[in-house]
Amino acid sequence: MKSLIRRRPAGPEDTVPEDGRDWAVDSRPEDFGGWSSGAQANTSTLLRWGAWALLILGPLLAGASLVAAPSTTGTTAAPVPSAPSTAGSQGSAGFAVLFVDAYLRAGEGDQDQLAAYYPDAAGIRLEGAPGRRTGQQLTVVRLRQTSPGIWSVTVAARVRESAPSPAPTTKSPSAEKQQDAAPAERLRYFQVPVATTVAGGASGYIALSMPAEVAAPPRVTSPELLYGPQRPAAPGDPRTQAVTEFLTAYLTGRAGDIDRYLAPGTHITPISPAPYTGIAVDHLAVEGERGGEATTTVPADGTRLHLLVSLRATGTDTIRHPLAYALTLTARAGRWEIAELDGAPTPAPAPLATTASAAPTT
């Protein structure tokens, strides 16, 4: 590359510096900014080819990025709320049952036993002898979440409380018999507030107060069922025959193999060992039946029918025990077969909403 700076001869109009040298910038066209005209041409060619390459590869790169990137709808998807965990409710229910059981048995000096559930119980006052009250058949009858992590648990308990021994009397036994004080038993309900938390992957529970005795939960109204009224089971009714044979095989192990009474595709396992020695079907409530008309025929194949059967089953002690079964029957080849052993009686369908009738036309 040629030098940008060269020496020129001094003209008569120029003044020569003291060192006798004169310097000037070379302005020849082949030298510009340190690049020759050939270098400039090469650079322009490279830039031109680079621009063409970007024009060609740009759409291809854009398409590749669209394929690789996850598809979006243009808005950020809201996080899906997690379903409420049943672990907290189940654990709180069991914790409350244990607390109520310990609470009912507690007496003077048992504060430490209750403090394991409710720490502040260490400072409360307890009276009476331990074990004077006992709870049996403890079960949860109501469970609701009042705040995040806090559950209100209502526990039912059949409480047996020993009555104090009667004071001795001076009357003779013939005038008044002395009897031992029998324990009084009553069904009572206790409400316990339980807080739950998760620490280290495990759930923990603590009571927020001592139990509160509350009234029994309200009794709801029974929904209307699909069946008609209960009527005596007629021996000549094919439906009575079908359910009697099936339930005899199901409850007693008699009347042959149970599969012979089932519709194709139905699988029901009989009770083993059989708990009863015999049954007697007393009443039937039949779907769609409102009267007590006798039925001796079987409808066309594929007809399905819901029944509610009331019976008495004889135990090994010869005592008859009342039972009830909801069954679904289906007709096939001139006889009724058991299509399903229902888990609960079938409710009646909800009535259709009535709409305002149109104005009468002339």
Contacts in CASP RR format, 6 or more apart in sequence:
PFRMAT RR
TARGET T0000
AUTHOR 0000-0000-0000
METHOD contacts of the structure
MODEL  1
MKSLIRRRPAGPEDTVPEDGRDWAVDSRPEDFGGWSSGAQANTSTLLRWG
AWALLILGPLLAGASLVAAPSTTGTTAAPVPSAPSTAGSQGSAGFAVLFV
DAYLRAGEGDQDQLAAYYPDAAGIRLEGAPGRRTGQQLTVVRLRQTSPGI
WSVTVAARVRESAPSPAPTTKSPSAEKQQDAAPAERLRYFQVPVATTVAG
GASGYIALSMPAEVAAPPRVTSPELLYGPQRPAAPGDPRTQAVTEFLTAY
LTGRAGDIDRYLAPGTHITPISPAPYTGIAVDHLAVEGERGGEATTTVPA
DGTRLHLLVSLRATGTDTIRHPLAYALTLTARAGRWEIAELDGAPTPAPA
PLATTASAAPTT
1 34 0 8 1.000
1 36 0 8 1.000
2 26 0 8 1.000
2 30 0 8 1.000
2 31 0 8 1.000
2 36 0 8 1.000
3 26 0 8 1.000
4 25 0 8 1.000
4 26 0 8 1.000
4 31 0 8 1.000
4 33 0 8 1.000
4 34 0 8 1.000
5 23 0 8 1.000
5 24 0 8 1.000
5 25 0 8 1.000
5 26 0 8 1.000
6 24 0 8 1.000
6 26 0 8 1.000
7 21 0 8 1.000
7 22 0 8 1.000
7 23 0 8 1.000
7 24 0 8 1.000
8 22 0 8 1.000
8 24 0 8 1.000
9 22 0 8 1.000
10 16 0 8 1.000
10 22 0 8 1.000
14 22 0 8 1.000
16 22 0 8 1.000
29 37 0 8 1.000
30 36 0 8 1.000
30 37 0 8 1.000
32 40 0 8 1.000
35 43 0 8 1.000
84 145 0 8 1.000
87 203 0 8 1.000
88 149 0 8 1.000
88 151 0 8 1.000
88 196 0 8 1.000
88 203 0 8 1.000
89 143 0 8 1.000
89 145 0 8 1.000
89 151 0 8 1.000
91 196 0 8 1.000
91 203 0 8 1.000
91 205 0 8 1.000
92 143 0 8 1.000
92 151 0 8 1.000
92 153 0 8 1.000
92 194 0 8 1.000
92 196 0 8 1.000
92 205 0 8 1.000
93 140 0 8 1.000
93 143 0 8 1.000
93 151 0 8 1.000
93 153 0 8 1.000
94 140 0 8 1.000
94 153 0 8 1.000
95 117 0 8 1.000
95 153 0 8 1.000
95 194 0 8 1.000
95 205 0 8 1.000
95 207 0 8 1.000
96 140 0 8 1.000
96 151 0 8 1.000
96 153 0 8 1.000
96 155 0 8 1.000
96 192 0 8 1.000
96 194 0 8 1.000
96 207 0 8 1.000
97 138 0 8 1.000
97 139 0 8 1.000
97 140 0 8 1.000
97 155 0 8 1.000
98 117 0 8 1.000
99 114 0 8 1.000
99 117 0 8 1.000
99 118 0 8 1.000
99 192 0 8 1.000
99 207 0 8 1.000
99 211 0 8 1.000
100 135 0 8 1.000
100 138 0 8 1.000
100 155 0 8 1.000
100 157 0 8 1.000
100 190 0 8 1.000
100 192 0 8 1.000
100 211 0 8 1.000
101 135 0 8 1.000
101 138 0 8 1.000
101 157 0 8 1.000
102 110 0 8 1.000
102 113 0 8 1.000
102 114 0 8 1.000
102 116 0 8 1.000
102 117 0 8 1.000
103 114 0 8 1.000
103 190 0 8 1.000
103 210 0 8 1.000
103 211 0 8 1.000
104 133 0 8 1.000
104 134 0 8 1.000
104 135 0 8 1.000
104 157 0 8 1.000
104 159 0 8 1.000
105 130 0 8 1.000
105 131 0 8 1.000
105 133 0 8 1.000
105 134 0 8 1.000
105 135 0 8 1.000
106 113 0 8 1.000
106 114 0 8 1.000
106 126 0 8 1.000
106 130 0 8 1.000
106 131 0 8 1.000
107 126 0 8 1.000
107 127 0 8 1.000
107 128 0 8 1.000
107 129 0 8 1.000
107 130 0 8 1.000
107 131 0 8 1.000
107 132 0 8 1.000
108 126 0 8 1.000
108 127 0 8 1.000
108 128 0 8 1.000
108 129 0 8 1.000
108 130 0 8 1.000
109 126 0 8 1.000
109 130 0 8 1.000
110 126 0 8 1.000
110 130 0 8 1.000
111 121 0 8 1.000
111 122 0 8 1.000
111 123 0 8 1.000
111 124 0 8 1.000
111 126 0 8 1.000
112 122 0 8 1.000
114 121 0 8 1.000
114 122 0 8 1.000
114 124 0 8 1.000
114 210 0 8 1.000
115 121 0 8 1.000
115 122 0 8 1.000
117 206 0 8 1.000
117 207 0 8 1.000
118 206 0 8 1.000
118 207 0 8 1.000
118 208 0 8 1.000
118 209 0 8 1.000
118 210 0 8 1.000
119 206 0 8 1.000
121 210 0 8 1.000
124 210 0 8 1.000
132 161 0 8 1.000
132 162 0 8 1.000
133 159 0 8 1.000
133 160 0 8 1.000
133 161 0 8 1.000
133 162 0 8 1.000
134 159 0 8 1.000
134 160 0 8 1.000
135 157 0 8 1.000
135 158 0 8 1.000
135 159 0 8 1.000
135 160 0 8 1.000
136 157 0 8 1.000
136 158 0 8 1.000
136 159 0 8 1.000
136 160 0 8 1.000
137 156 0 8 1.000
137 157 0 8 1.000
137 158 0 8 1.000
138 155 0 8 1.000
138 156 0 8 1.000
138 157 0 8 1.000
139 155 0 8 1.000
139 156 0 8 1.000
140 153 0 8 1.000
140 154 0 8 1.000
140 155 0 8 1.000
140 156 0 8 1.000
141 154 0 8 1.000
141 155 0 8 1.000
141 156 0 8 1.000
141 189 0 8 1.000
141 217 0 8 1.000
142 152 0 8 1.000
142 153 0 8 1.000
142 154 0 8 1.000
142 217 0 8 1.000
143 151 0 8 1.000
143 152 0 8 1.000
143 153 0 8 1.000
143 154 0 8 1.000
144 151 0 8 1.000
144 152 0 8 1.000
145 151 0 8 1.000
145 152 0 8 1.000
146 152 0 8 1.000
146 193 0 8 1.000
149 195 0 8 1.000
149 196 0 8 1.000
149 197 0 8 1.000
150 193 0 8 1.000
150 194 0 8 1.000
150 195 0 8 1.000
150 196 0 8 1.000
150 208 0 8 1.000
151 193 0 8 1.000
151 194 0 8 1.000
151 195 0 8 1.000
151 196 0 8 1.000
152 191 0 8 1.000
152 192 0 8 1.000
152 193 0 8 1.000
152 194 0 8 1.000
153 191 0 8 1.000
153 192 0 8 1.000
153 193 0 8 1.000
153 194 0 8 1.000
154 189 0 8 1.000
154 190 0 8 1.000
154 191 0 8 1.000
154 192 0 8 1.000
154 214 0 8 1.000
154 217 0 8 1.000
155 189 0 8 1.000
155 190 0 8 1.000
155 191 0 8 1.000
155 192 0 8 1.000
155 211 0 8 1.000
156 187 0 8 1.000
156 188 0 8 1.000
156 189 0 8 1.000
156 216 0 8 1.000
157 187 0 8 1.000
157 188 0 8 1.000
157 189 0 8 1.000
157 190 0 8 1.000
158 185 0 8 1.000
158 186 0 8 1.000
158 187 0 8 1.000
158 188 0 8 1.000
159 185 0 8 1.000
159 186 0 8 1.000
159 187 0 8 1.000
159 188 0 8 1.000
160 183 0 8 1.000
160 184 0 8 1.000
160 185 0 8 1.000
161 183 0 8 1.000
161 184 0 8 1.000
161 185 0 8 1.000
161 186 0 8 1.000
162 181 0 8 1.000
162 183 0 8 1.000
163 181 0 8 1.000
163 182 0 8 1.000
163 183 0 8 1.000
163 184 0 8 1.000
164 181 0 8 1.000
165 181 0 8 1.000
166 178 0 8 1.000
166 181 0 8 1.000
169 176 0 8 1.000
169 178 0 8 1.000
187 216 0 8 1.000
188 213 0 8 1.000
189 213 0 8 1.000
189 214 0 8 1.000
189 215 0 8 1.000
189 216 0 8 1.000
189 217 0 8 1.000
190 211 0 8 1.000
190 212 0 8 1.000
190 213 0 8 1.000
190 214 0 8 1.000
191 211 0 8 1.000
191 212 0 8 1.000
191 213 0 8 1.000
191 214 0 8 1.000
192 207 0 8 1.000
192 211 0 8 1.000
192 212 0 8 1.000
193 207 0 8 1.000
193 208 0 8 1.000
193 209 0 8 1.000
194 205 0 8 1.000
194 206 0 8 1.000
194 207 0 8 1.000
194 208 0 8 1.000
195 205 0 8 1.000
195 206 0 8 1.000
195 207 0 8 1.000
195 208 0 8 1.000
196 203 0 8 1.000
196 204 0 8 1.000
196 205 0 8 1.000
197 203 0 8 1.000
197 204 0 8 1.000
198 204 0 8 1.000
223 347 0 8 1.000
223 348 0 8 1.000
224 347 0 8 1.000
224 348 0 8 1.000
225 285 0 8 1.000
225 308 0 8 1.000
225 345 0 8 1.000
225 346 0 8 1.000
225 347 0 8 1.000
225 348 0 8 1.000
226 287 0 8 1.000
226 288 0 8 1.000
226 306 0 8 1.000
226 345 0 8 1.000
226 346 0 8 1.000
226 347 0 8 1.000
226 348 0 8 1.000
226 349 0 8 1.000
227 285 0 8 1.000
227 286 0 8 1.000
227 287 0 8 1.000
227 288 0 8 1.000
227 289 0 8 1.000
227 306 0 8 1.000
227 307 0 8 1.000
227 308 0 8 1.000
227 345 0 8 1.000
227 346 0 8 1.000
228 285 0 8 1.000
228 286 0 8 1.000
228 287 0 8 1.000
228 288 0 8 1.000
228 289 0 8 1.000
228 290 0 8 1.000
228 291 0 8 1.000
229 285 0 8 1.000
229 289 0 8 1.000
229 290 0 8 1.000
229 291 0 8 1.000
230 283 0 8 1.000
230 284 0 8 1.000
230 285 0 8 1.000
230 308 0 8 1.000
230 310 0 8 1.000
231 283 0 8 1.000
231 284 0 8 1.000
231 285 0 8 1.000
231 286 0 8 1.000
231 289 0 8 1.000
231 291 0 8 1.000
231 292 0 8 1.000
232 282 0 8 1.000
232 283 0 8 1.000
232 284 0 8 1.000
233 240 0 8 1.000
233 244 0 8 1.000
233 281 0 8 1.000
233 282 0 8 1.000
233 283 0 8 1.000
233 284 0 8 1.000
233 309 0 8 1.000
234 240 0 8 1.000
234 294 0 8 1.000
234 295 0 8 1.000
235 241 0 8 1.000
236 294 0 8 1.000
236 296 0 8 1.000
237 284 0 8 1.000
237 294 0 8 1.000
237 295 0 8 1.000
237 296 0 8 1.000
238 295 0 8 1.000
238 296 0 8 1.000
238 297 0 8 1.000
238 298 0 8 1.000
238 335 0 8 1.000
238 336 0 8 1.000
239 284 0 8 1.000
239 286 0 8 1.000
239 295 0 8 1.000
239 305 0 8 1.000
239 307 0 8 1.000
239 329 0 8 1.000
239 336 0 8 1.000
240 281 0 8 1.000
240 284 0 8 1.000
241 336 0 8 1.000
242 261 0 8 1.000
242 329 0 8 1.000
242 335 0 8 1.000
242 336 0 8 1.000
242 337 0 8 1.000
242 338 0 8 1.000
243 281 0 8 1.000
243 284 0 8 1.000
243 307 0 8 1.000
243 309 0 8 1.000
243 325 0 8 1.000
243 327 0 8 1.000
243 329 0 8 1.000
243 338 0 8 1.000
244 279 0 8 1.000
244 281 0 8 1.000
245 255 0 8 1.000
245 261 0 8 1.000
246 258 0 8 1.000
246 261 0 8 1.000
246 262 0 8 1.000
246 327 0 8 1.000
246 338 0 8 1.000
247 279 0 8 1.000
247 281 0 8 1.000
247 309 0 8 1.000
247 311 0 8 1.000
247 325 0 8 1.000
248 254 0 8 1.000
248 255 0 8 1.000
248 278 0 8 1.000
248 279 0 8 1.000
249 255 0 8 1.000
249 256 0 8 1.000
249 257 0 8 1.000
249 258 0 8 1.000
249 261 0 8 1.000
249 270 0 8 1.000
250 258 0 8 1.000
250 268 0 8 1.000
250 270 0 8 1.000
250 271 0 8 1.000
251 270 0 8 1.000
251 271 0 8 1.000
251 274 0 8 1.000
251 275 0 8 1.000
251 276 0 8 1.000
251 278 0 8 1.000
251 279 0 8 1.000
251 313 0 8 1.000
251 323 0 8 1.000
252 274 0 8 1.000
252 276 0 8 1.000
252 277 0 8 1.000
252 278 0 8 1.000
252 279 0 8 1.000
253 270 0 8 1.000
253 274 0 8 1.000
254 274 0 8 1.000
254 278 0 8 1.000
258 268 0 8 1.000
258 270 0 8 1.000
261 337 0 8 1.000
261 338 0 8 1.000
262 268 0 8 1.000
262 337 0 8 1.000
262 338 0 8 1.000
262 339 0 8 1.000
263 330 0 8 1.000
263 332 0 8 1.000
263 337 0 8 1.000
263 338 0 8 1.000
263 339 0 8 1.000
264 332 0 8 1.000
266 337 0 8 1.000
266 338 0 8 1.000
266 339 0 8 1.000
266 340 0 8 1.000
268 338 0 8 1.000
268 341 0 8 1.000
275 313 0 8 1.000
275 315 0 8 1.000
275 316 0 8 1.000
276 313 0 8 1.000
276 314 0 8 1.000
276 315 0 8 1.000
276 316 0 8 1.000
276 321 0 8 1.000
277 314 0 8 1.000
277 315 0 8 1.000
277 316 0 8 1.000
278 313 0 8 1.000
278 314 0 8 1.000
278 315 0 8 1.000
279 311 0 8 1.000
279 312 0 8 1.000
279 313 0 8 1.000
279 314 0 8 1.000
280 311 0 8 1.000
280 312 0 8 1.000
280 314 0 8 1.000
280 320 0 8 1.000
281 309 0 8 1.000
281 310 0 8 1.000
281 311 0 8 1.000
282 310 0 8 1.000
282 311 0 8 1.000
282 312 0 8 1.000
283 309 0 8 1.000
283 310 0 8 1.000
284 307 0 8 1.000
284 308 0 8 1.000
284 309 0 8 1.000
284 310 0 8 1.000
285 307 0 8 1.000
285 308 0 8 1.000
285 310 0 8 1.000
286 305 0 8 1.000
286 306 0 8 1.000
286 307 0 8 1.000
287 305 0 8 1.000
287 306 0 8 1.000
287 307 0 8 1.000
287 346 0 8 1.000
298 331 0 8 1.000
298 334 0 8 1.000
298 335 0 8 1.000
298 336 0 8 1.000
299 331 0 8 1.000
300 331 0 8 1.000
301 331 0 8 1.000
301 332 0 8 1.000
301 333 0 8 1.000
301 334 0 8 1.000
302 330 0 8 1.000
302 331 0 8 1.000
302 332 0 8 1.000
303 330 0 8 1.000
303 331 0 8 1.000
304 328 0 8 1.000
304 329 0 8 1.000
304 330 0 8 1.000
304 331 0 8 1.000
304 339 0 8 1.000
305 328 0 8 1.000
305 329 0 8 1.000
305 330 0 8 1.000
305 331 0 8 1.000
305 336 0 8 1.000
306 326 0 8 1.000
306 327 0 8 1.000
306 328 0 8 1.000
306 329 0 8 1.000
306 342 0 8 1.000
306 346 0 8 1.000
307 326 0 8 1.000
307 327 0 8 1.000
307 328 0 8 1.000
307 329 0 8 1.000
308 324 0 8 1.000
308 325 0 8 1.000
308 326 0 8 1.000
308 327 0 8 1.000
308 345 0 8 1.000
309 324 0 8 1.000
309 325 0 8 1.000
309 326 0 8 1.000
309 327 0 8 1.000
310 322 0 8 1.000
310 323 0 8 1.000
310 324 0 8 1.000
311 322 0 8 1.000
311 323 0 8 1.000
311 324 0 8 1.000
311 325 0 8 1.000
312 320 0 8 1.000
312 321 0 8 1.000
312 322 0 8 1.000
312 323 0 8 1.000
313 320 0 8 1.000
313 321 0 8 1.000
313 323 0 8 1.000
314 320 0 8 1.000
314 321 0 8 1.000
315 321 0 8 1.000
325 341 0 8 1.000
325 342 0 8 1.000
326 341 0 8 1.000
326 342 0 8 1.000
326 343 0 8 1.000
326 344 0 8 1.000
326 345 0 8 1.000
326 346 0 8 1.000
327 338 0 8 1.000
327 340 0 8 1.000
327 341 0 8 1.000
327 342 0 8 1.000
328 338 0 8 1.000
328 339 0 8 1.000
328 340 0 8 1.000
328 342 0 8 1.000
329 336 0 8 1.000
329 337 0 8 1.000
329 338 0 8 1.000
329 339 0 8 1.000
330 336 0 8 1.000
330 337 0 8 1.000
330 339 0 8 1.000
331 337 0 8 1.000
END
